[in-house]
C-alpha cells in the first residue's frame, strides 16, 4: 500500500518535490497511506492534514493552488482504490461516562459518584477523533520539519581535519574575542548581547541549567556563526557519533589526517608506476615515461611524511583509542559493529587526534566507564590548546578546567578557577548583589519618604528638588534573578512488602550461544538498600540490572522477587524511547490512559517539568529535561525499588544535586550504575564491584576505588 501511495504522491506533485527533504516526503506518503485516513470531500481531509506543510515546504505557492493539489491527490488515491467509502453515521446518541478507560483503582466505585454530563453522539465522537488525528499529524509534521532543519544544520558544519601547518592559511590562532553576540533558536533568544574572550590554552567549563542554550552556543561556534571567530580557526564540536560502515575504528581515526592518507595513496601509486618503468627498461622497451620526475616526487612525499610524523600517527591513534577502553581486537573491528555509545567514543578519539584550535565537548563522559574517564581527565589536563566542555560531573570539571563560563538569564559570565571555586565566587557575588540591592532600596525609600513628606512645603522646596535629582542620579540596582529550585520528588510507596524483597541464590547467567557471564551470584536487596555498582563498561552491570528487574532470567540458580514489589528502571533507553513529536503531558496521558490530567501534571511537576514546559514539544527539550520526563514516567506507580543506569547523564549540575536530595529522602531501595563520584558519594552507602563474573562488596568508598584503578593503570 505504501508503494502505491508513494507512486501517487510523486505522480501528482512531480517536480514540486525536487527541493523537499526526504523526511517530509515520507511524511506525506505515510499520512495518506494510513488506512484510517479520512480524505473528506474534494480533498478537504488532505488539505487539513498536509496543507500547511505543502505551503511551508514550497510545494505550492498559495492556498488556492494547495487546495487544487489536495483535490488531485484525493482523486488519484481514489483511482488506486485507497479511499475508503465513508461509513454511515449513526444518529443515536451514545453515552460517554467520564470514567470510561480509567484504571480500575482510578474509576469511581459507584455510578452515582460521577456526574456524567451531556451525552455525545457518534457524529460528535468522530469530530473529536478527527480533530485529535489532525493535531497529531500537525505535531508530527512540525517534528519532521525540525528533523530536516537539524540534518541541514549538521550537513552545513565545516569539515575539520588534522592541520599540520597550523593557522589554516592565516595567522596563528591565539585569543578569540566574541563581542555583543546573540544566539537565537526557533525565534527564542538563548544568549543576548554577550561578550566573551577565550584565551589560548585555557580550558573552559560551560555550565548552566538544562535548556538555557549551552549546546546551541557550541553549535553556533562550530558554524562560525558568531562575530569575532577567525575564518581560519578550526573548531570541532563533538556531538554526533561516527557513521557505522566497514571502516575499522583505528582507520576511522586515522582518516581524520587527510593529508597523510592522500600522501600515502600517492606514494603507493608512484611506487607502482616506478616498478612499471623499471620493468619496461629491463625489457628493452623505450616508453615515454619520466622516471626522474617520479623519483623526485617520491622524495618530496617522503620528506613531507617525515615532517608531519606519519609513521607515529597510527601509534598515536591507537593510544587514544586504548585510553578510551578499546582493545587491539576492537580497534580492528568495523565501525558498524559498535553500538552508538562506542561510536561516540570513536568520534571523541577522532577529535582528540585532530587537535583543533578549539575543541568543543558536550558531556564527553556520558559514554565512558570510570577507567576511560580517568584517562580522559589526564589527557585533557595536558591539552595544549583551548577547549570548552559541558559536563554534569563536578569532579571531572574540577580536574580538567581552568575557567568556568556560566550561562544564566541569557548572559555569559566568566569566572577564574575550577567548579568549586566558581560556586564559592558565585555565592559571594550573589551575597554582595543582595547587599547592594537592599542598600539601594533603603536609600531610595528614605529619599522618597522625604520627597513625599515635604513635596508641598515651600520652605523645603529646594531640598525636595535636590533629593529628586539625587534619586534620578542614583539609578537602580538590577533585581537578582535566581534559578527556580529543582525538584526530584520520588513518590512514597503506599505499602511496604515484607522481606525477602529480592534475593539471588547461586544464580548464573549467559546469553544463548555465548559464555557464562556470571556464576553463582548470591546477594539480596531490600527497601533499605543504597548501593552503587561499579566496574568497566562491557563487564555486565546493565545485565545484572535486567536480572534484578526480571527482564532477563538466570540460566541456572534462582532469582526471587517478592510478588508485591514494584520496581522502576531508569536507563538511556527510556530517554531515547520518548515520542519526540509529542509533549510531556500527552506522553504521560498515553502511558497512563484514564488518569486525570491534573494528577499527571502534578507528577511531572514533582520532577521539575511544570507549566509551559509540560506542553513543549519533546524535540525542543534538552537532554536533561527529557531525562526528567523519563523519571516521571517510570515512577508514577510508586515503586519500592529504583534501579538506575547512569542516571546523571545529560542532567545539569543543579539537577544532579536535586537527584541526590530526592534519592536521600526516598523511602525505598536504590541500586545504581554510575561513575559520577559526587552522585555516588552523596546518595549511596555501599559499593559493589563487578569483575570476573562476580559481584562483591567493595571495602572502601568511591575515592578508594578510583585510587585502586589509578594504581593498577
Buried (B, 14 or more C-beta within 10 A) or exposed (E): EEEBBBEBBBEBBEEBBEEBBEBBBBBBBBBBBBEEBBBBEBBBBBBBBBBBBBBEBEBBEEEEBBBBBBBBBBBBBBEEEBBEEEEEEEEEEEEBEBBEEBEEEBBEEEEEEEEEEEEBBBEBBBEEEBEEBBEBBBBBBBBBBBBBEEEEEEEEBEEBBBBEEEBBEEEEBEEBEBEEBEBEBEEEEBBBEBEBEBBBEBBBBBBBBBBBBBBBBBBBBBBBEBEBBBEBBBBBBBBEBBEBEEBBBBBBBBBBBEBBBEBBEBBEEBEEBBEBBEEBEEEEEEEEBEBEEBEEBBEEBEEBBEEBEBEEBBEBBBBBBBBBBBEEEBBEBBBEEBEEBBBBBBBBBBBBBBBBBBBBBBBBBBBBBBBBBBBBBBBBEEBEBBBBBBBBBBBBBBBBBBBBBBBBBBBBBBBEBBBEBBBEBBEEEEEEBEEEBEEBEEEBEEBEEBBEEBEEEEEBEEEBEEBBEEBEEEEEBEEEEEEEEBBBBBBEBEEEBEEEBBBBBEBBBBEEEEEEBBBBBEBEBBBEBBBBBBBBBEBBBBBBBBBBBEEBEBBEBEBEBBEEBBBBBBBBEBBEEBBBBBBBBBBBBEBBEBBEEEEBBEBBBBBBBBEEBBEBBBBBBBBBBBBBBBBBBBBBEBBBBBBBBBBBBBBBBBBBBBBBBBBEEBEBBBBBBBBBBBBBBBBBEEBBBBEEBEBEEBEEBBEEBBEEBEEEE
